[in-house]
Amino acid sequence: MKPSITGIDFSQLSAAERLLLAQELLDSVFDDVAPATLSQPQIDELHRRREEMLSGKIQGVPWDEVRSSLLDPQ
């Protein structure tokens, strides 16, 4: 394994231990970040859109189609 920025050789850890370490690192980052706060109009808009989707008034687009349209706009 090539050296990391910390100089710690992670190759001695099992895959499960590395995943746990990664999760702990992510958790430590998100502990320092304040959660996003939505305004009441934003919450109302999310509820409106959800109701439209659940009622069938609007339909989503599969991710593959969205990705294709973004990568190859015509």
PDB file of N, CA, C, O and CB in Angstrom:
ATOM      1  N   MET A   1       0.846  -1.182   0.000  1.00  0.00           N
ATOM      2  CA  MET A   1       0.000   0.000   0.000  1.00  0.00           C
ATOM      3  C   MET A   1       0.890   1.245   0.000  1.00  0.00           C
ATOM      4  O   MET A   1       1.887   1.288   0.721  1.00  0.00           O
ATOM      5  CB  MET A   1      -0.962  -0.001   1.227  1.00  0.00           C
ATOM      6  N   LYS A   2       0.543   2.250  -0.795  1.00  0.00           N
ATOM      7  CA  LYS A   2       1.356   3.458  -0.819  1.00  0.00           C
ATOM      8  C   LYS A   2       1.119   4.281   0.445  1.00  0.00           C
ATOM      9  O   LYS A   2       0.062   4.175   1.067  1.00  0.00           O
ATOM     10  CB  LYS A   2       1.044   4.294  -2.073  1.00  0.00           C
ATOM     11  N   PRO A   3       2.083   5.085   0.820  1.00  0.00           N
ATOM     12  CA  PRO A   3       1.955   5.868   2.046  1.00  0.00           C
ATOM     13  C   PRO A   3       0.769   6.822   1.973  1.00  0.00           C
ATOM     14  O   PRO A   3       0.467   7.384   0.920  1.00  0.00           O
ATOM     15  CB  PRO A   3       3.238   6.648   2.312  1.00  0.00           C
ATOM     16  N   SER A   4       0.108   6.992   3.111  1.00  0.00           N
ATOM     17  CA  SER A   4      -1.016   7.925   3.166  1.00  0.00           C
ATOM     18  C   SER A   4      -0.524   9.266   3.675  1.00  0.00           C
ATOM     19  O   SER A   4       0.640   9.406   4.049  1.00  0.00           O
ATOM     20  CB  SER A   4      -2.154   7.382   4.067  1.00  0.00           C
ATOM     21  N   ILE A   5      -1.393  10.231   3.689  1.00  0.00           N
ATOM     22  CA  ILE A   5      -0.999  11.553   4.147  1.00  0.00           C
ATOM     23  C   ILE A   5      -0.647  11.559   5.634  1.00  0.00           C
ATOM     24  O   ILE A   5       0.064  12.450   6.099  1.00  0.00           O
ATOM     25  CB  ILE A   5      -2.110  12.548   3.874  1.00  0.00           C
ATOM     26  N   THR A   6      -1.134  10.584   6.368  1.00  0.00           N
ATOM     27  CA  THR A   6      -0.837  10.512   7.796  1.00  0.00           C
ATOM     28  C   THR A   6       0.381   9.664   8.087  1.00  0.00           C
ATOM     29  O   THR A   6       0.878   9.658   9.213  1.00  0.00           O
ATOM     30  CB  THR A   6      -2.019   9.966   8.547  1.00  0.00           C
ATOM     31  N   GLY A   7       0.876   8.940   7.078  1.00  0.00           N
ATOM     32  CA  GLY A   7       2.009   8.053   7.294  1.00  0.00           C
ATOM     33  C   GLY A   7       1.622   6.749   7.956  1.00  0.00           C
ATOM     34  O   GLY A   7       2.491   5.959   8.325  1.00  0.00           O
ATOM     35  N   ILE A   8       0.335   6.512   8.110  1.00  0.00           N
ATOM     36  CA  ILE A   8      -0.149   5.273   8.735  1.00  0.00           C
ATOM     37  C   ILE A   8      -0.331   4.220   7.651  1.00  0.00           C
ATOM     38  O   ILE A   8      -0.901   4.498   6.596  1.00  0.00           O
ATOM     39  CB  ILE A   8      -1.490   5.510   9.509  1.00  0.00           C
ATOM     40  N   ASP A   9       0.153   3.018   7.914  1.00  0.00           N
ATOM     41  CA  ASP A   9       0.005   1.914   6.973  1.00  0.00           C
ATOM     42  C   ASP A   9      -1.303   1.179   7.287  1.00  0.00           C
ATOM     43  O   ASP A   9      -1.381   0.401   8.238  1.00  0.00           O
ATOM     44  CB  ASP A   9       1.232   0.940   7.047  1.00  0.00           C
ATOM     45  N   PHE A  10      -2.320   1.441   6.476  1.00  0.00           N
ATOM     46  CA  PHE A  10      -3.640   0.846   6.702  1.00  0.00           C
ATOM     47  C   PHE A  10      -3.725  -0.592   6.199  1.00  0.00           C
ATOM     48  O   PHE A  10      -4.735  -1.262   6.415  1.00  0.00           O
ATOM     49  CB  PHE A  10      -4.707   1.684   6.025  1.00  0.00           C
ATOM     50  N   SER A  11      -2.692  -1.066   5.540  1.00  0.00           N
ATOM     51  CA  SER A  11      -2.740  -2.418   4.966  1.00  0.00           C
ATOM     52  C   SER A  11      -2.824  -3.487   6.046  1.00  0.00           C
ATOM     53  O   SER A  11      -3.207  -4.621   5.763  1.00  0.00           O
ATOM     54  CB  SER A  11      -1.514  -2.666   4.092  1.00  0.00           C
ATOM     55  N   GLN A  12      -2.473  -3.144   7.267  1.00  0.00           N
ATOM     56  CA  GLN A  12      -2.556  -4.127   8.341  1.00  0.00           C
ATOM     57  C   GLN A  12      -3.981  -4.264   8.889  1.00  0.00           C
ATOM     58  O   GLN A  12      -4.257  -5.164   9.681  1.00  0.00           O
ATOM     59  CB  GLN A  12      -1.604  -3.744   9.465  1.00  0.00           C
ATOM     60  N   LEU A  13      -4.873  -3.384   8.473  1.00  0.00           N
ATOM     61  CA  LEU A  13      -6.262  -3.465   8.903  1.00  0.00           C
ATOM     62  C   LEU A  13      -7.047  -4.334   7.930  1.00  0.00           C
ATOM     63  O   LEU A  13      -6.778  -4.342   6.729  1.00  0.00           O
ATOM     64  CB  LEU A  13      -6.890  -2.057   9.007  1.00  0.00           C
ATOM     65  N   SER A  14      -8.015  -5.060   8.460  1.00  0.00           N
ATOM     66  CA  SER A  14      -8.891  -5.844   7.590  1.00  0.00           C
ATOM     67  C   SER A  14      -9.811  -4.892   6.836  1.00  0.00           C
ATOM     68  O   SER A  14      -9.900  -3.710   7.167  1.00  0.00           O
ATOM     69  CB  SER A  14      -9.719  -6.886   8.410  1.00  0.00           C
ATOM     70  N   ALA A  15     -10.482  -5.405   5.838  1.00  0.00           N
ATOM     71  CA  ALA A  15     -11.417  -4.577   5.079  1.00  0.00           C
ATOM     72  C   ALA A  15     -12.503  -4.029   5.999  1.00  0.00           C
ATOM     73  O   ALA A  15     -12.878  -2.861   5.892  1.00  0.00           O
ATOM     74  CB  ALA A  15     -12.049  -5.384   3.925  1.00  0.00           C
ATOM     75  N   ALA A  16     -13.006  -4.864   6.899  1.00  0.00           N
ATOM     76  CA  ALA A  16     -14.054  -4.425   7.828  1.00  0.00           C
ATOM     77  C   ALA A  16     -13.525  -3.315   8.736  1.00  0.00           C
ATOM     78  O   ALA A  16     -14.237  -2.350   9.013  1.00  0.00           O
ATOM     79  CB  ALA A  16     -14.565  -5.616   8.679  1.00  0.00           C
ATOM     80  N   GLU A  17     -12.296  -3.444   9.193  1.00  0.00           N
ATOM     81  CA  GLU A  17     -11.715  -2.422  10.068  1.00  0.00           C
ATOM     82  C   GLU A  17     -11.508  -1.106   9.316  1.00  0.00           C
ATOM     83  O   GLU A  17     -11.711  -0.028   9.875  1.00  0.00           O
ATOM     84  CB  GLU A  17     -10.378  -2.914  10.648  1.00  0.00           C
ATOM     85  N   ARG A  18     -11.103  -1.200   8.045  1.00  0.00           N
ATOM     86  CA  ARG A  18     -10.934   0.019   7.245  1.00  0.00           C
ATOM     87  C   ARG A  18     -12.275   0.704   7.010  1.00  0.00           C
ATOM     88  O   ARG A  18     -12.366   1.932   7.038  1.00  0.00           O
ATOM     89  CB  ARG A  18     -10.265  -0.308   5.897  1.00  0.00           C
ATOM     90  N   LEU A  19     -13.326  -0.102   6.777  1.00  0.00           N
ATOM     91  CA  LEU A  19     -14.657   0.485   6.597  1.00  0.00           C
ATOM     92  C   LEU A  19     -15.128   1.171   7.872  1.00  0.00           C
ATOM     93  O   LEU A  19     -15.699   2.260   7.820  1.00  0.00           O
ATOM     94  CB  LEU A  19     -15.667  -0.593   6.178  1.00  0.00           C
ATOM     95  N   LEU A  20     -14.889   0.538   9.014  1.00  0.00           N
ATOM     96  CA  LEU A  20     -15.262   1.161  10.284  1.00  0.00           C
ATOM     97  C   LEU A  20     -14.497   2.458  10.502  1.00  0.00           C
ATOM     98  O   LEU A  20     -15.065   3.450  10.958  1.00  0.00           O
ATOM     99  CB  LEU A  20     -15.007   0.199  11.449  1.00  0.00           C
ATOM    100  N   LEU A  21     -13.215   2.451  10.177  1.00  0.00           N
ATOM    101  CA  LEU A  21     -12.405   3.654  10.303  1.00  0.00           C
ATOM    102  C   LEU A  21     -12.935   4.759   9.385  1.00  0.00           C
ATOM    103  O   LEU A  21     -13.041   5.915   9.794  1.00  0.00           O
ATOM    104  CB  LEU A  21     -10.934   3.345   9.978  1.00  0.00           C
ATOM    105  N   ALA A  22     -13.263   4.402   8.163  1.00  0.00           N
ATOM    106  CA  ALA A  22     -13.803   5.379   7.219  1.00  0.00           C
ATOM    107  C   ALA A  22     -15.102   5.967   7.755  1.00  0.00           C
ATOM    108  O   ALA A  22     -15.319   7.175   7.661  1.00  0.00           O
ATOM    109  CB  ALA A  22     -14.036   4.732   5.839  1.00  0.00           C
ATOM    110  N   GLN A  23     -15.963   5.131   8.312  1.00  0.00           N
ATOM    111  CA  GLN A  23     -17.227   5.610   8.867  1.00  0.00           C
ATOM    112  C   GLN A  23     -16.969   6.559  10.038  1.00  0.00           C
ATOM    113  O   GLN A  23     -17.624   7.594  10.161  1.00  0.00           O
ATOM    114  CB  GLN A  23     -18.104   4.423   9.321  1.00  0.00           C
ATOM    115  N   GLU A  24     -16.020   6.203  10.888  1.00  0.00           N
ATOM    116  CA  GLU A  24     -15.693   7.074  12.017  1.00  0.00           C
ATOM    117  C   GLU A  24     -15.146   8.411  11.541  1.00  0.00           C
ATOM    118  O   GLU A  24     -15.460   9.452  12.119  1.00  0.00           O
ATOM    119  CB  GLU A  24     -14.682   6.394  12.938  1.00  0.00           C
ATOM    120  N   LEU A  25     -14.322   8.389  10.481  1.00  0.00           N
ATOM    121  CA  LEU A  25     -13.802   9.642   9.931  1.00  0.00           C
ATOM    122  C   LEU A  25     -14.931  10.508   9.368  1.00  0.00           C
ATOM    123  O   LEU A  25     -14.976  11.714   9.611  1.00  0.00           O
ATOM    124  CB  LEU A  25     -12.763   9.352   8.836  1.00  0.00           C
ATOM    125  N   LEU A  26     -15.840   9.886   8.616  1.00  0.00           N
ATOM    126  CA  LEU A  26     -16.980  10.635   8.075  1.00  0.00           C
ATOM    127  C   LEU A  26     -17.842  11.205   9.192  1.00  0.00           C
ATOM    128  O   LEU A  26     -18.252  12.364   9.144  1.00  0.00           O
ATOM    129  CB  LEU A  26     -17.828   9.740   7.167  1.00  0.00           C
ATOM    130  N   ASP A  27     -18.111  10.382  10.194  1.00  0.00           N
ATOM    131  CA  ASP A  27     -18.915  10.853  11.319  1.00  0.00           C
ATOM    132  C   ASP A  27     -18.266  12.052  11.991  1.00  0.00           C
ATOM    133  O   ASP A  27     -18.950  12.997  12.382  1.00  0.00           O
ATOM    134  CB  ASP A  27     -19.121   9.731  12.335  1.00  0.00           C
ATOM    135  N   SER A  28     -16.929  12.012  12.128  1.00  0.00           N
ATOM    136  CA  SER A  28     -16.238  13.119  12.789  1.00  0.00           C
ATOM    137  C   SER A  28     -16.338  14.397  11.965  1.00  0.00           C
ATOM    138  O   SER A  28     -16.389  15.489  12.531  1.00  0.00           O
ATOM    139  CB  SER A  28     -14.767  12.763  13.030  1.00  0.00           C
ATOM    140  N   VAL A  29     -16.367  14.283  10.651  1.00  0.00           N
ATOM    141  CA  VAL A  29     -16.515  15.459   9.794  1.00  0.00           C
ATOM    142  C   VAL A  29     -17.917  16.024   9.936  1.00  0.00           C
ATOM    143  O   VAL A  29     -18.091  17.232  10.099  1.00  0.00           O
ATOM    144  CB  VAL A  29     -16.222  15.108   8.317  1.00  0.00           C
ATOM    145  N   PHE A  30     -18.921  15.147   9.876  1.00  0.00           N
ATOM    146  CA  PHE A  30     -20.301  15.618   9.929  1.00  0.00           C
ATOM    147  C   PHE A  30     -20.694  16.095  11.311  1.00  0.00           C
ATOM    148  O   PHE A  30     -21.662  16.844  11.447  1.00  0.00           O
ATOM    149  CB  PHE A  30     -21.235  14.527   9.488  1.00  0.00           C
ATOM    150  N   ASP A  31     -19.967  15.681  12.347  1.00  0.00           N
ATOM    151  CA  ASP A  31     -20.218  16.206  13.690  1.00  0.00           C
ATOM    152  C   ASP A  31     -19.892  17.691  13.754  1.00  0.00           C
ATOM    153  O   ASP A  31     -20.468  18.426  14.556  1.00  0.00           O
ATOM    154  CB  ASP A  31     -19.395  15.437  14.736  1.00  0.00           C
ATOM    155  N   ASP A  32     -18.964  18.130  12.906  1.00  0.00           N
ATOM    156  CA  ASP A  32     -18.539  19.527  12.900  1.00  0.00           C
ATOM    157  C   ASP A  32     -19.379  20.409  11.973  1.00  0.00           C
ATOM    158  O   ASP A  32     -19.205  21.627  11.953  1.00  0.00           O
ATOM    159  CB  ASP A  32     -17.092  19.611  12.496  1.00  0.00           C
ATOM    160  N   VAL A  33     -20.277  19.806  11.216  1.00  0.00           N
ATOM    161  CA  VAL A  33     -21.059  20.551  10.235  1.00  0.00           C
ATOM    162  C   VAL A  33     -22.483  20.715  10.768  1.00  0.00           C
ATOM    163  O   VAL A  33     -23.127  19.743  11.163  1.00  0.00           O
ATOM    164  CB  VAL A  33     -21.059  19.829   8.845  1.00  0.00           C
ATOM    165  N   ALA A  34     -22.949  21.930  10.770  1.00  0.00           N
ATOM    166  CA  ALA A  34     -24.318  22.185  11.217  1.00  0.00           C
ATOM    167  C   ALA A  34     -25.293  21.670  10.163  1.00  0.00           C
ATOM    168  O   ALA A  34     -25.059  21.837   8.966  1.00  0.00           O
ATOM    169  CB  ALA A  34     -24.545  23.702  11.485  1.00  0.00           C
ATOM    170  N   PRO A  35     -26.380  21.049  10.600  1.00  0.00           N
ATOM    171  CA  PRO A  35     -27.357  20.560   9.623  1.00  0.00           C
ATOM    172  C   PRO A  35     -28.013  21.733   8.886  1.00  0.00           C
ATOM    173  O   PRO A  35     -28.180  22.821   9.438  1.00  0.00           O
ATOM    174  CB  PRO A  35     -28.434  19.694  10.321  1.00  0.00           C
ATOM    175  N   ALA A  36     -28.371  21.488   7.657  1.00  0.00           N
ATOM    176  CA  ALA A  36     -29.037  22.518   6.864  1.00  0.00           C
ATOM    177  C   ALA A  36     -30.422  22.779   7.443  1.00  0.00           C
ATOM    178  O   ALA A  36     -31.119  21.855   7.862  1.00  0.00           O
ATOM    179  CB  ALA A  36     -29.134  22.098   5.370  1.00  0.00           C
ATOM    180  N   THR A  37     -30.800  24.024   7.459  1.00  0.00           N
ATOM    181  CA  THR A  37     -32.124  24.395   7.939  1.00  0.00           C
ATOM    182  C   THR A  37     -32.914  24.921   6.757  1.00  0.00           C
ATOM    183  O   THR A  37     -32.472  25.824   6.046  1.00  0.00           O
ATOM    184  CB  THR A  37     -32.047  25.453   9.086  1.00  0.00           C
ATOM    185  N   LEU A  38     -34.084  24.347   6.558  1.00  0.00           N
ATOM    186  CA  LEU A  38     -34.946  24.789   5.471  1.00  0.00           C
ATOM    187  C   LEU A  38     -35.948  25.806   5.993  1.00  0.00           C
ATOM    188  O   LEU A  38     -36.417  25.714   7.127  1.00  0.00           O
ATOM    189  CB  LEU A  38     -35.672  23.594   4.823  1.00  0.00           C
ATOM    190  N   SER A  39     -36.262  26.763   5.156  1.00  0.00           N
ATOM    191  CA  SER A  39     -37.290  27.740   5.511  1.00  0.00           C
ATOM    192  C   SER A  39     -38.663  27.085   5.337  1.00  0.00           C
ATOM    193  O   SER A  39     -38.781  26.050   4.681  1.00  0.00           O
ATOM    194  CB  SER A  39     -37.168  29.037   4.633  1.00  0.00           C
ATOM    195  N   GLN A  40     -39.676  27.676   5.911  1.00  0.00           N
ATOM    196  CA  GLN A  40     -41.026  27.118   5.768  1.00  0.00           C
ATOM    197  C   GLN A  40     -41.476  27.070   4.313  1.00  0.00           C
ATOM    198  O   GLN A  40     -42.084  26.076   3.913  1.00  0.00           O
ATOM    199  CB  GLN A  40     -42.018  27.934   6.582  1.00  0.00           C
ATOM    200  N   PRO A  41     -41.208  28.103   3.491  1.00  0.00           N
ATOM    201  CA  PRO A  41     -41.575  27.992   2.072  1.00  0.00           C
ATOM    202  C   PRO A  41     -40.866  26.826   1.361  1.00  0.00           C
ATOM    203  O   PRO A  41     -41.457  26.185   0.492  1.00  0.00           O
ATOM    204  CB  PRO A  41     -41.249  29.299   1.356  1.00  0.00           C
ATOM    205  N   GLN A  42     -39.607  26.548   1.723  1.00  0.00           N
ATOM    206  CA  GLN A  42     -38.895  25.420   1.125  1.00  0.00           C
ATOM    207  C   GLN A  42     -39.544  24.099   1.538  1.00  0.00           C
ATOM    208  O   GLN A  42     -39.718  23.205   0.709  1.00  0.00           O
ATOM    209  CB  GLN A  42     -37.406  25.439   1.536  1.00  0.00           C
ATOM    210  N   ILE A  43     -39.897  23.977   2.798  1.00  0.00           N
ATOM    211  CA  ILE A  43     -40.561  22.767   3.285  1.00  0.00           C
ATOM    212  C   ILE A  43     -41.898  22.586   2.591  1.00  0.00           C
ATOM    213  O   ILE A  43     -42.243  21.479   2.178  1.00  0.00           O
ATOM    214  CB  ILE A  43     -40.756  22.824   4.810  1.00  0.00           C
ATOM    215  N   ASP A  44     -42.655  23.675   2.460  1.00  0.00           N
ATOM    216  CA  ASP A  44     -43.958  23.611   1.778  1.00  0.00           C
ATOM    217  C   ASP A  44     -43.799  23.150   0.333  1.00  0.00           C
ATOM    218  O   ASP A  44     -44.596  22.351  -0.159  1.00  0.00           O
ATOM    219  CB  ASP A  44     -44.655  24.984   1.816  1.00  0.00           C
ATOM    220  N   GLU A  45     -42.763  23.656  -0.349  1.00  0.00           N
ATOM    221  CA  GLU A  45     -42.518  23.267  -1.739  1.00  0.00           C
ATOM    222  C   GLU A  45     -42.161  21.789  -1.849  1.00  0.00           C
ATOM    223  O   GLU A  45     -42.620  21.104  -2.762  1.00  0.00           O
ATOM    224  CB  GLU A  45     -41.399  24.119  -2.340  1.00  0.00           C
ATOM    225  N   LEU A  46     -41.342  21.297  -0.920  1.00  0.00           N
ATOM    226  CA  LEU A  46     -41.008  19.867  -0.916  1.00  0.00           C
ATOM    227  C   LEU A  46     -42.251  19.016  -0.711  1.00  0.00           C
ATOM    228  O   LEU A  46     -42.421  17.990  -1.370  1.00  0.00           O
ATOM    229  CB  LEU A  46     -39.978  19.557   0.176  1.00  0.00           C
ATOM    230  N   HIS A  47     -43.112  19.434   0.192  1.00  0.00           N
ATOM    231  CA  HIS A  47     -44.363  18.689   0.426  1.00  0.00           C
ATOM    232  C   HIS A  47     -45.245  18.711  -0.818  1.00  0.00           C
ATOM    233  O   HIS A  47     -45.832  17.692  -1.180  1.00  0.00           O
ATOM    234  CB  HIS A  47     -45.133  19.281   1.629  1.00  0.00           C
ATOM    235  N   ARG A  48     -45.342  19.873  -1.475  1.00  0.00           N
ATOM    236  CA  ARG A  48     -46.153  19.985  -2.684  1.00  0.00           C
ATOM    237  C   ARG A  48     -45.640  19.046  -3.770  1.00  0.00           C
ATOM    238  O   ARG A  48     -46.416  18.338  -4.411  1.00  0.00           O
ATOM    239  CB  ARG A  48     -46.158  21.432  -3.195  1.00  0.00           C
ATOM    240  N   ARG A  49     -44.330  19.050  -3.966  1.00  0.00           N
ATOM    241  CA  ARG A  49     -43.740  18.196  -5.001  1.00  0.00           C
ATOM    242  C   ARG A  49     -43.932  16.718  -4.671  1.00  0.00           C
ATOM    243  O   ARG A  49     -44.191  15.906  -5.559  1.00  0.00           O
ATOM    244  CB  ARG A  49     -42.244  18.507  -5.164  1.00  0.00           C
ATOM    245  N   ARG A  50     -43.805  16.377  -3.402  1.00  0.00           N
ATOM    246  CA  ARG A  50     -43.999  14.980  -2.988  1.00  0.00           C
ATOM    247  C   ARG A  50     -45.437  14.537  -3.271  1.00  0.00           C
ATOM    248  O   ARG A  50     -45.669  13.442  -3.784  1.00  0.00           O
ATOM    249  CB  ARG A  50     -43.668  14.805  -1.479  1.00  0.00           C
ATOM    250  N   GLU A  51     -46.383  15.389  -2.935  1.00  0.00           N
ATOM    251  CA  GLU A  51     -47.792  15.053  -3.180  1.00  0.00           C
ATOM    252  C   GLU A  51     -48.067  14.890  -4.669  1.00  0.00           C
ATOM    253  O   GLU A  51     -48.799  13.984  -5.065  1.00  0.00           O
ATOM    254  CB  GLU A  51     -48.712  16.133  -2.594  1.00  0.00           C
ATOM    255  N   GLU A  52     -47.489  15.756  -5.499  1.00  0.00           N
ATOM    256  CA  GLU A  52     -47.662  15.616  -6.949  1.00  0.00           C
ATOM    257  C   GLU A  52     -47.099  14.285  -7.437  1.00  0.00           C
ATOM    258  O   GLU A  52     -47.697  13.623  -8.286  1.00  0.00           O
ATOM    259  CB  GLU A  52     -46.979  16.781  -7.689  1.00  0.00           C
ATOM    260  N   MET A  53     -45.968  13.904  -6.906  1.00  0.00           N
ATOM    261  CA  MET A  53     -45.350  12.645  -7.317  1.00  0.00           C
ATOM    262  C   MET A  53     -46.199  11.451  -6.861  1.00  0.00           C
ATOM    263  O   MET A  53     -46.465  10.533  -7.637  1.00  0.00           O
ATOM    264  CB  MET A  53     -43.919  12.537  -6.744  1.00  0.00           C
ATOM    265  N   LEU A  54     -46.617  11.479  -5.594  1.00  0.00           N
ATOM    266  CA  LEU A  54     -47.396  10.355  -5.068  1.00  0.00           C
ATOM    267  C   LEU A  54     -48.754  10.218  -5.742  1.00  0.00           C
ATOM    268  O   LEU A  54     -49.264   9.107  -5.890  1.00  0.00           O
ATOM    269  CB  LEU A  54     -47.588  10.512  -3.578  1.00  0.00           C
ATOM    270  N   SER A  55     -49.345  11.338  -6.152  1.00  0.00           N
ATOM    271  CA  SER A  55     -50.659  11.306  -6.798  1.00  0.00           C
ATOM    272  C   SER A  55     -50.575  10.878  -8.257  1.00  0.00           C
ATOM    273  O   SER A  55     -51.595  10.567  -8.873  1.00  0.00           O
ATOM    274  CB  SER A  55     -51.318  12.667  -6.706  1.00  0.00           C
ATOM    275  N   GLY A  56     -49.348  10.859  -8.822  1.00  0.00           N
ATOM    276  CA  GLY A  56     -49.179  10.503 -10.224  1.00  0.00           C
ATOM    277  C   GLY A  56     -49.324  11.687 -11.160  1.00  0.00           C
ATOM    278  O   GLY A  56     -49.251  11.532 -12.379  1.00  0.00           O
ATOM    279  N   LYS A  57     -49.531  12.884 -10.589  1.00  0.00           N
ATOM    280  CA  LYS A  57     -49.665  14.080 -11.412  1.00  0.00           C
ATOM    281  C   LYS A  57     -48.390  14.348 -12.207  1.00  0.00           C
ATOM    282  O   LYS A  57     -48.446  14.808 -13.348  1.00  0.00           O
ATOM    283  CB  LYS A  57     -50.004  15.289 -10.538  1.00  0.00           C
ATOM    284  N   ILE A  58     -47.250  14.061 -11.602  1.00  0.00           N
ATOM    285  CA  ILE A  58     -45.978  14.173 -12.300  1.00  0.00           C
ATOM    286  C   ILE A  58     -45.238  12.850 -12.155  1.00  0.00           C
ATOM    287  O   ILE A  58     -45.494  12.085 -11.225  1.00  0.00           O
ATOM    288  CB  ILE A  58     -45.127  15.360 -11.745  1.00  0.00           C
ATOM    289  N   GLN A  59     -44.332  12.588 -13.065  1.00  0.00           N
ATOM    290  CA  GLN A  59     -43.545  11.368 -12.998  1.00  0.00           C
ATOM    291  C   GLN A  59     -42.069  11.718 -13.064  1.00  0.00           C
ATOM    292  O   GLN A  59     -41.663  12.675 -13.724  1.00  0.00           O
ATOM    293  CB  GLN A  59     -43.930  10.399 -14.133  1.00  0.00           C
ATOM    294  N   GLY A  60     -41.295  10.934 -12.378  1.00  0.00           N
ATOM    295  CA  GLY A  60     -39.852  11.140 -12.399  1.00  0.00           C
ATOM    296  C   GLY A  60     -39.241  10.623 -13.684  1.00  0.00           C
ATOM    297  O   GLY A  60     -39.895   9.964 -14.491  1.00  0.00           O
ATOM    298  N   VAL A  61     -37.968  10.942 -13.851  1.00  0.00           N
ATOM    299  CA  VAL A  61     -37.201  10.477 -14.997  1.00  0.00           C
ATOM    300  C   VAL A  61     -36.116   9.555 -14.467  1.00  0.00           C
ATOM    301  O   VAL A  61     -35.410   9.921 -13.527  1.00  0.00           O
ATOM    302  CB  VAL A  61     -36.592  11.673 -15.816  1.00  0.00           C
ATOM    303  N   PRO A  62     -35.964   8.371 -15.045  1.00  0.00           N
ATOM    304  CA  PRO A  62     -34.922   7.457 -14.574  1.00  0.00           C
ATOM    305  C   PRO A  62     -33.543   8.106 -14.626  1.00  0.00           C
ATOM    306  O   PRO A  62     -33.244   8.867 -15.546  1.00  0.00           O
ATOM    307  CB  PRO A  62     -34.924   6.176 -15.407  1.00  0.00           C
ATOM    308  N   TRP A  63     -32.708   7.804 -13.638  1.00  0.00           N
ATOM    309  CA  TRP A  63     -31.379   8.388 -13.539  1.00  0.00           C
ATOM    310  C   TRP A  63     -30.564   8.195 -14.814  1.00  0.00           C
ATOM    311  O   TRP A  63     -29.850   9.108 -15.228  1.00  0.00           O
ATOM    312  CB  TRP A  63     -30.642   7.789 -12.367  1.00  0.00           C
ATOM    313  N   ASP A  64     -30.658   7.031 -15.438  1.00  0.00           N
ATOM    314  CA  ASP A  64     -29.891   6.785 -16.665  1.00  0.00           C
ATOM    315  C   ASP A  64     -30.219   7.818 -17.740  1.00  0.00           C
ATOM    316  O   ASP A  64     -29.331   8.279 -18.457  1.00  0.00           O
ATOM    317  CB  ASP A  64     -30.172   5.373 -17.195  1.00  0.00           C
ATOM    318  N   GLU A  65     -31.497   8.178 -17.848  1.00  0.00           N
ATOM    319  CA  GLU A  65     -31.896   9.178 -18.844  1.00  0.00           C
ATOM    320  C   GLU A  65     -31.375  10.561 -18.476  1.00  0.00           C
ATOM    321  O   GLU A  65     -30.906  11.301 -19.341  1.00  0.00           O
ATOM    322  CB  GLU A  65     -33.420   9.214 -18.983  1.00  0.00           C
ATOM    323  N   VAL A  66     -31.455  10.908 -17.204  1.00  0.00           N
ATOM    324  CA  VAL A  66     -30.957  12.207 -16.754  1.00  0.00           C
ATOM    325  C   VAL A  66     -29.467  12.303 -17.013  1.00  0.00           C
ATOM    326  O   VAL A  66     -28.985  13.290 -17.568  1.00  0.00           O
ATOM    327  CB  VAL A  66     -31.259  12.427 -15.258  1.00  0.00           C
ATOM    328  N   ARG A  67     -28.732  11.263 -16.604  1.00  0.00           N
ATOM    329  CA  ARG A  67     -27.284  11.256 -16.790  1.00  0.00           C
ATOM    330  C   ARG A  67     -26.923  11.377 -18.266  1.00  0.00           C
ATOM    331  O   ARG A  67     -26.033  12.143 -18.633  1.00  0.00           O
ATOM    332  CB  ARG A  67     -26.677   9.980 -16.200  1.00  0.00           C
ATOM    333  N   SER A  68     -27.616  10.619 -19.107  1.00  0.00           N
ATOM    334  CA  SER A  68     -27.328  10.672 -20.552  1.00  0.00           C
ATOM    335  C   SER A  68     -27.573  12.068 -21.106  1.00  0.00           C
ATOM    336  O   SER A  68     -26.791  12.567 -21.916  1.00  0.00           O
ATOM    337  CB  SER A  68     -28.191   9.648 -21.315  1.00  0.00           C
ATOM    338  N   SER A  69     -28.651  12.694 -20.670  1.00  0.00           N
ATOM    339  CA  SER A  69     -28.969  14.033 -21.183  1.00  0.00           C
ATOM    340  C   SER A  69     -27.944  15.056 -20.699  1.00  0.00           C
ATOM    341  O   SER A  69     -27.657  16.025 -21.401  1.00  0.00           O
ATOM    342  CB  SER A  69     -30.387  14.457 -20.747  1.00  0.00           C
ATOM    343  N   LEU A  70     -27.396  14.848 -19.513  1.00  0.00           N
ATOM    344  CA  LEU A  70     -26.378  15.779 -19.004  1.00  0.00           C
ATOM    345  C   LEU A  70     -25.037  15.578 -19.705  1.00  0.00           C
ATOM    346  O   LEU A  70     -24.322  16.542 -19.979  1.00  0.00           O
ATOM    347  CB  LEU A  70     -26.204  15.602 -17.490  1.00  0.00           C
ATOM    348  N   LEU A  71     -24.705  14.337 -19.989  1.00  0.00           N
ATOM    349  CA  LEU A  71     -23.418  14.044 -20.610  1.00  0.00           C
ATOM    350  C   LEU A  71     -23.424  14.295 -22.109  1.00  0.00           C
ATOM    351  O   LEU A  71     -22.378  14.584 -22.692  1.00  0.00           O
ATOM    352  CB  LEU A  71     -23.030  12.616 -20.340  1.00  0.00           C
ATOM    353  N   ASP A  72     -24.584  14.189 -22.739  1.00  0.00           N
ATOM    354  CA  ASP A  72     -24.667  14.350 -24.187  1.00  0.00           C
ATOM    355  C   ASP A  72     -25.853  15.239 -24.542  1.00  0.00           C
ATOM    356  O   ASP A  72     -26.811  14.776 -25.160  1.00  0.00           O
ATOM    357  CB  ASP A  72     -24.790  12.976 -24.886  1.00  0.00           C
ATOM    358  N   PRO A  73     -25.797  16.522 -24.152  1.00  0.00           N
ATOM    359  CA  PRO A  73     -26.925  17.419 -24.474  1.00  0.00           C
ATOM    360  C   PRO A  73     -27.035  17.615 -25.982  1.00  0.00           C
ATOM    361  O   PRO A  73     -26.028  17.822 -26.660  1.00  0.00           O
ATOM    362  CB  PRO A  73     -26.755  18.792 -23.771  1.00  0.00           C
ATOM    363  N   GLN A  74     -28.230  17.552 -26.495  1.00  0.00           N
ATOM    364  CA  GLN A  74     -28.466  17.675 -27.947  1.00  0.00           C
ATOM    365  C   GLN A  74     -29.062  19.011 -28.271  1.00  0.00           C
ATOM    366  O   GLN A  74     -29.331  19.300 -29.438  1.00  0.00           O
ATOM    367  CB  GLN A  74     -29.385  16.562 -28.455  1.00  0.00           C
TER     368      GLN A  74
END
